[in-house]
Amino acid sequence: MTRPGELGAAERSRWRELQKADPSLDNPFLSVEFALAMDRLRDYVRVAVVHDGGRIAGFFPFERHAFGIGKPLGGFLTTYHGLISEPGLRLPAKELLRACGLTVYEFDHLVAGQPTFTPYETDVRPAAVMDFSAGFDAWLAQVQKNSPKNLKTVRYKERKLAREQGPLRLEWNSADAGELDLLLRWKSDQYRRTGRVDRFAQPWIVELTRQMHAERSPDFSGVLTMLYAGDTPVAGHFGLRTATTLVGWFPAYDTDFARYSPGIVHHLHMARRACEAGIRQVDMGKGGKEYKDWLKSGVVYVSEGRVSRPSPAAAVHWIGRTPFTKARTIVLDRPSLYKAADRVLKSFGRLRSHLHPQSPNAATKQQWGVR
């Protein structure tokens, strides 16, 4: 067991080799570059290097917290985690935890079907993907089939936006740090407005995003896209990519243009450019957002579960986490409950804004040092 930053060049090369050899591992959150970035910013990041004879058979990146509580690398920030290993590698999971100094390891976006963790999976769920393997036109035809009414409405709003605000253009893979900061301010505003926890109130997450934006390599990079109407940015997205997979991470838009649905218009433009850039799929993650249902043309599967070794810390963790996990599963399984929960959070966001007269936009600008 070591820290990712202490891996040698040969070990990092082997990590990339194992990832490329298994299509189920084609996700930037499983890339060594993401582990290295997390390690630079958080002191609880570790990786177990699994040897079989004279060769490296796998890597297990994780976070080791107090009392031996293990979490996936990146925790709530990521939508994919697991073992990066030779296909079919089966390790005794509890022995793996013991070797890593962990009493418990809980996962909720694990690559489904990994032999080491399969016995501990309690739920397997689909994550929506935009599949471009047959080309952009084939994907768009599937979107049309999924919901012709939605596509027609978005195309109407797209034309209206261009007519009233200026010609549309998409900046693909922008290196502009100012555009990234603008997008993150929009996202902070969205978190506050909808009653969610503002991730970007934590400086290390802002720094992680900026470091990812600076990554540029054939196998791993940050991708910033920004949709303009005339000279005005109206919507954008920042995600991570491998050579062929882009992960949806931080989409946001300027609420002044909300009547045009700029977020969905942006996704349509982003899809075309992603396909042209060699992206074979965009992973939108699991979750109850309706737009995913009609933009998707395929799914990948992720699992939830828990492995533990007998210990007081594991028992306390189970008592604290199990009711929440069950409640979340019930809400996700019922669209009506998901929508109700979403409405409650938005109401909380509005109430918080009312109690604190400073507007979300003003608060966000102050947080980011913007006048």
C-alpha positions as CSV (number, residue, x, y, z in Angstrom):
1,M,0.0,0.0,0.0
2,T,1.3,3.5,-0.9
3,R,0.3,6.9,-2.0
4,P,-0.4,7.4,-5.8
5,G,2.3,10.1,-5.9
6,E,4.9,7.5,-4.8
7,L,4.2,5.1,-7.8
8,G,7.1,4.8,-10.2
9,A,6.9,5.4,-13.9
10,A,6.6,1.6,-14.6
11,E,3.7,1.3,-12.2
12,R,1.9,4.2,-13.7
13,S,2.4,2.8,-17.1
14,R,1.0,-0.6,-15.9
15,W,-2.1,1.2,-14.5
16,R,-2.8,2.7,-17.9
17,E,-2.2,-0.6,-19.6
18,L,-4.7,-2.4,-17.4
19,Q,-7.3,0.3,-17.8
20,K,-7.0,0.2,-21.6
21,A,-7.3,-3.6,-21.7
22,D,-10.7,-3.7,-20.1
23,P,-13.6,-1.7,-21.7
24,S,-15.5,-1.6,-18.4
25,L,-12.6,0.5,-17.0
26,D,-12.8,3.2,-19.7
27,N,-13.6,6.1,-17.4
28,P,-11.4,9.0,-16.3
29,F,-12.3,8.6,-12.7
30,L,-10.4,5.3,-12.8
31,S,-7.3,6.9,-14.5
32,V,-4.0,7.2,-12.6
33,E,-4.0,10.9,-13.4
34,F,-7.1,11.5,-11.3
35,A,-5.6,9.5,-8.4
36,L,-2.4,11.6,-8.6
37,A,-4.4,14.9,-8.5
38,M,-6.4,13.7,-5.5
39,D,-3.2,12.7,-3.8
40,R,-1.7,16.1,-4.2
41,L,-4.7,17.7,-2.5
42,R,-5.8,15.2,0.2
43,D,-3.6,13.3,2.7
44,Y,-6.0,10.4,3.1
45,V,-5.6,9.0,-0.5
46,R,-4.0,5.6,-0.8
47,V,-3.6,2.9,-3.4
48,A,-3.0,-0.8,-2.9
49,V,-0.8,-2.4,-5.5
50,V,-1.7,-6.1,-6.1
51,H,1.1,-8.4,-7.2
52,D,0.7,-11.9,-8.7
53,G,4.1,-13.5,-8.9
54,G,6.5,-11.1,-10.6
55,R,3.8,-8.9,-12.2
56,I,1.4,-6.2,-11.1
57,A,-2.2,-7.6,-11.4
58,G,-4.1,-4.6,-10.2
59,F,-4.5,-1.3,-8.3
60,F,-7.1,-0.4,-5.7
61,P,-7.3,3.4,-5.1
62,F,-9.3,4.5,-2.1
63,E,-9.6,7.0,0.8
64,R,-8.7,5.9,4.3
65,H,-10.5,8.0,6.9
66,A,-10.5,7.9,10.7
67,F,-11.2,4.5,12.4
68,G,-10.3,2.7,9.2
69,I,-13.4,3.8,7.3
70,G,-12.7,3.4,3.6
71,K,-14.3,5.4,0.8
72,P,-14.0,5.4,-3.0
73,L,-11.5,7.8,-4.4
74,G,-13.1,11.2,-4.8
75,G,-16.2,10.1,-2.8
76,F,-19.3,12.2,-3.7
77,L,-17.4,13.9,-6.5
78,T,-17.1,10.9,-8.7
79,T,-19.5,8.6,-10.5
80,Y,-17.3,5.5,-11.1
81,H,-14.8,3.6,-9.0
82,G,-13.4,0.1,-8.4
83,L,-10.4,-2.1,-9.0
84,I,-8.2,-1.4,-12.0
85,S,-7.0,-4.9,-12.7
86,E,-6.6,-7.8,-15.0
87,P,-10.0,-9.1,-16.2
88,G,-11.5,-11.6,-13.7
89,L,-9.2,-10.8,-10.8
90,R,-10.9,-12.1,-7.7
91,L,-9.4,-11.1,-4.3
92,P,-10.8,-12.0,-0.9
93,A,-12.4,-8.7,-0.2
94,K,-12.0,-8.8,3.6
95,E,-8.3,-9.7,3.3
96,L,-7.9,-6.7,0.9
97,L,-9.5,-4.5,3.5
98,R,-7.2,-5.9,6.2
99,A,-4.1,-5.3,4.0
100,C,-5.3,-1.7,3.4
101,G,-5.9,-1.0,7.1
102,L,-9.7,-0.7,6.6
103,T,-12.5,-1.8,8.8
104,V,-15.2,-1.0,6.2
105,Y,-15.5,0.0,2.6
106,E,-18.8,1.3,1.2
107,F,-19.4,1.9,-2.5
108,D,-22.2,3.4,-4.5
109,H,-20.8,3.7,-8.1
110,L,-18.6,0.6,-8.4
111,V,-18.0,-1.0,-11.8
112,A,-20.8,-3.6,-11.6
113,G,-19.7,-7.3,-11.6
114,Q,-16.1,-7.0,-10.4
115,P,-15.5,-10.5,-8.9
116,T,-13.9,-9.1,-5.7
117,F,-17.0,-7.1,-4.8
118,T,-19.8,-8.9,-6.5
119,P,-20.7,-10.9,-3.3
120,Y,-21.2,-7.6,-1.5
121,E,-23.3,-5.8,-4.0
122,T,-26.7,-4.9,-2.6
123,D,-28.0,-3.0,-5.7
124,V,-27.1,-2.6,-9.3
125,R,-28.3,0.4,-11.3
126,P,-28.1,1.7,-14.8
127,A,-26.2,4.9,-15.6
128,A,-27.3,6.7,-18.7
129,V,-24.8,7.2,-21.6
130,M,-24.9,9.1,-24.9
131,D,-23.5,6.4,-27.2
132,F,-21.8,7.7,-30.4
133,S,-20.4,4.4,-31.5
134,A,-22.7,4.5,-34.6
135,G,-22.1,8.2,-35.2
136,F,-23.8,11.4,-34.2
137,D,-26.8,11.0,-36.6
138,A,-27.6,7.6,-35.2
139,W,-27.5,9.0,-31.6
140,L,-29.8,11.9,-32.6
141,A,-32.2,9.5,-34.2
142,Q,-32.4,7.6,-30.9
143,V,-33.1,10.9,-29.1
144,Q,-35.9,11.6,-31.6
145,K,-37.3,8.2,-30.9
146,N,-37.0,8.6,-27.1
147,S,-39.0,11.9,-27.0
148,P,-39.9,13.6,-30.3
149,K,-41.8,16.3,-28.4
150,N,-38.9,17.2,-26.2
151,L,-36.5,17.4,-29.1
152,K,-38.9,19.6,-31.1
153,T,-39.3,22.0,-28.2
154,V,-35.5,22.3,-27.6
155,R,-34.9,22.9,-31.3
156,Y,-37.5,25.7,-31.2
157,K,-35.8,27.3,-28.2
158,E,-32.4,26.9,-29.9
159,R,-33.6,28.9,-32.9
160,K,-35.3,31.5,-30.6
161,L,-32.1,31.9,-28.6
162,A,-30.0,32.4,-31.8
163,R,-32.6,34.8,-33.2
164,E,-33.0,37.0,-30.1
165,Q,-29.5,36.8,-28.5
166,G,-27.1,36.2,-31.4
167,P,-25.7,33.3,-33.5
168,L,-24.8,30.2,-31.4
169,R,-21.3,28.7,-31.3
170,L,-19.7,26.2,-29.0
171,E,-16.2,26.5,-27.7
172,W,-14.9,22.9,-27.4
173,N,-12.0,22.1,-25.0
174,S,-11.4,25.7,-24.0
175,A,-8.2,26.5,-22.1
176,D,-9.6,29.8,-20.9
177,A,-9.4,29.9,-17.0
178,G,-11.9,32.8,-17.0
179,E,-14.5,30.6,-18.7
180,L,-14.0,27.9,-16.1
181,D,-14.4,30.3,-13.2
182,L,-17.6,31.6,-14.8
183,L,-19.0,28.1,-15.1
184,L,-18.1,27.3,-11.5
185,R,-19.9,30.4,-10.3
186,W,-23.0,29.4,-12.2
187,K,-22.7,25.9,-10.6
188,S,-22.3,27.4,-7.1
189,D,-25.4,29.5,-7.7
190,Q,-27.3,26.4,-8.8
191,Y,-26.3,24.5,-5.7
192,R,-27.5,27.3,-3.4
193,R,-30.6,28.0,-5.5
194,T,-31.7,24.4,-5.3
195,G,-30.9,23.7,-1.7
196,R,-27.9,21.5,-2.3
197,V,-24.5,21.7,-0.6
198,D,-22.2,24.0,-2.6
199,R,-19.2,21.8,-3.4
200,F,-17.2,24.8,-4.6
201,A,-17.4,26.4,-1.1
202,Q,-14.5,23.9,-0.4
203,P,-11.3,25.4,-1.8
204,W,-9.7,22.1,-2.5
205,I,-12.5,21.1,-4.9
206,V,-12.0,24.3,-6.8
207,E,-8.3,23.6,-7.0
208,L,-8.9,20.0,-8.1
209,T,-11.1,21.3,-10.9
210,R,-8.5,23.8,-12.0
211,Q,-5.8,21.2,-12.0
212,M,-8.0,18.9,-14.0
213,H,-8.6,21.7,-16.5
214,A,-4.9,22.0,-17.0
215,E,-4.5,18.3,-17.8
216,R,-3.7,17.7,-21.5
217,S,-2.8,14.2,-22.7
218,P,-4.1,11.7,-25.2
219,D,-5.4,9.4,-22.5
220,F,-6.7,11.9,-19.9
221,S,-7.7,15.5,-20.0
222,G,-10.2,18.0,-18.7
223,V,-12.7,19.3,-21.2
224,L,-14.4,22.6,-20.9
225,T,-17.2,23.6,-23.3
226,M,-19.0,26.9,-23.4
227,L,-22.1,27.8,-25.5
228,Y,-22.2,31.4,-26.7
229,A,-25.1,33.4,-28.1
230,G,-23.4,36.1,-30.0
231,D,-20.6,37.2,-27.6
232,T,-22.4,36.1,-24.5
233,P,-21.7,32.8,-22.7
234,V,-25.0,31.2,-21.8
235,A,-24.3,27.6,-20.8
236,G,-21.3,25.3,-20.3
237,H,-19.9,22.1,-18.9
238,F,-16.7,20.8,-17.4
239,G,-15.9,17.1,-17.5
240,L,-13.0,14.6,-17.8
241,R,-12.2,12.3,-20.7
242,T,-10.1,9.4,-21.6
243,A,-9.3,8.8,-25.3
244,T,-12.9,7.7,-25.9
245,T,-15.2,8.4,-22.9
246,L,-16.3,11.8,-21.5
247,V,-17.8,12.0,-18.1
248,G,-20.5,14.5,-17.3
249,W,-19.4,16.4,-14.2
250,F,-20.3,20.0,-13.8
251,P,-23.0,21.4,-16.2
252,A,-24.5,24.8,-15.6
253,Y,-26.0,27.8,-17.3
254,D,-26.8,31.5,-16.8
255,T,-30.2,31.8,-15.3
256,D,-30.8,35.0,-17.1
257,F,-31.4,32.8,-20.2
258,A,-33.4,30.0,-18.5
259,R,-36.4,30.6,-20.8
260,Y,-34.3,29.2,-23.7
261,S,-33.3,26.0,-21.9
262,P,-29.6,26.7,-22.7
263,G,-28.4,23.7,-20.7
264,I,-30.1,21.2,-23.0
265,V,-29.2,23.3,-26.1
266,H,-25.6,23.1,-25.0
267,H,-25.8,19.3,-24.6
268,L,-26.9,18.9,-28.2
269,H,-24.1,21.1,-29.5
270,M,-21.6,19.4,-27.1
271,A,-22.7,16.0,-28.4
272,R,-21.8,16.8,-32.0
273,R,-18.4,18.2,-31.1
274,A,-17.6,15.3,-28.8
275,C,-18.4,12.8,-31.6
276,E,-16.1,14.8,-33.9
277,A,-13.3,14.7,-31.3
278,G,-13.3,10.9,-31.1
279,I,-15.5,10.5,-28.0
280,R,-17.5,7.2,-28.2
281,Q,-19.7,7.8,-25.2
282,V,-20.7,10.5,-22.7
283,D,-21.4,9.0,-19.3
284,M,-24.2,11.1,-17.6
285,G,-24.2,9.0,-14.4
286,K,-27.1,7.4,-12.6
287,G,-29.8,9.6,-11.2
288,G,-33.3,10.9,-11.7
289,K,-32.9,13.8,-14.0
290,E,-35.5,13.6,-16.8
291,Y,-33.3,15.0,-19.5
292,K,-31.1,11.9,-19.2
293,D,-33.9,9.6,-20.2
294,W,-34.4,11.2,-23.6
295,L,-30.7,12.0,-24.3
296,K,-29.5,8.5,-23.5
297,S,-28.9,5.8,-26.1
298,G,-27.3,3.2,-23.8
299,V,-26.4,2.4,-20.2
300,V,-23.5,1.1,-18.1
301,Y,-24.1,-0.5,-14.8
302,V,-22.8,0.6,-11.4
303,S,-23.4,-1.1,-8.0
304,E,-23.9,-0.2,-4.4
305,G,-22.7,-2.2,-1.5
306,R,-20.6,-2.6,1.6
307,V,-17.7,-4.8,2.8
308,S,-16.7,-4.8,6.5
309,R,-14.6,-6.6,9.0
310,P,-15.9,-7.2,12.5
311,S,-15.0,-4.1,14.6
312,P,-16.8,-1.5,16.7
313,A,-16.0,1.2,14.1
314,A,-17.7,-0.9,11.4
315,A,-20.8,-1.5,13.6
316,V,-21.1,2.3,14.3
317,H,-20.7,3.0,10.6
318,W,-23.4,0.5,9.7
319,I,-25.9,2.0,12.2
320,G,-25.2,5.5,10.9
321,R,-25.3,4.7,7.1
322,T,-27.9,2.0,6.5
323,P,-31.1,4.0,7.1
324,F,-29.8,6.8,4.8
325,T,-28.9,4.3,2.1
326,K,-32.2,2.6,2.2
327,A,-34.1,5.9,2.1
328,R,-32.1,7.1,-0.9
329,T,-32.8,3.8,-2.7
330,I,-36.6,4.2,-2.1
331,V,-36.5,7.8,-3.4
332,L,-34.6,6.9,-6.5
333,D,-36.9,4.0,-7.3
334,R,-40.0,6.2,-7.3
335,P,-40.0,9.2,-9.7
336,S,-42.8,10.9,-7.7
337,L,-40.7,10.8,-4.5
338,Y,-37.7,12.1,-6.4
339,K,-39.6,15.0,-7.8
340,A,-41.0,15.8,-4.3
341,A,-37.6,15.7,-2.7
342,D,-36.3,18.0,-5.5
343,R,-39.1,20.5,-4.8
344,V,-38.4,20.5,-1.1
345,L,-34.7,21.2,-1.7
346,K,-35.5,24.1,-4.0
347,S,-38.0,25.5,-1.5
348,F,-35.2,25.3,1.1
349,G,-32.9,27.2,-1.3
350,R,-35.5,29.9,-1.8
351,L,-36.1,30.2,2.0
352,R,-32.4,30.4,2.7
353,S,-32.1,33.2,0.1
354,H,-35.0,35.0,1.8
355,L,-33.5,34.7,5.3
356,H,-30.2,36.0,4.0
357,P,-31.1,39.1,1.8
358,Q,-27.8,38.9,-0.2
359,S,-28.8,37.2,-3.4
360,P,-27.2,33.8,-4.4
361,N,-25.5,35.5,-7.3
362,A,-24.0,38.2,-5.1
363,A,-22.9,35.7,-2.5
364,T,-21.4,33.5,-5.1
365,K,-19.5,36.4,-6.6
366,Q,-18.2,37.4,-3.2
367,Q,-17.1,33.9,-2.5
368,W,-15.1,33.9,-5.8
369,G,-13.6,37.3,-5.3
370,V,-15.6,38.8,-8.2
371,R,-16.9,42.4,-8.1
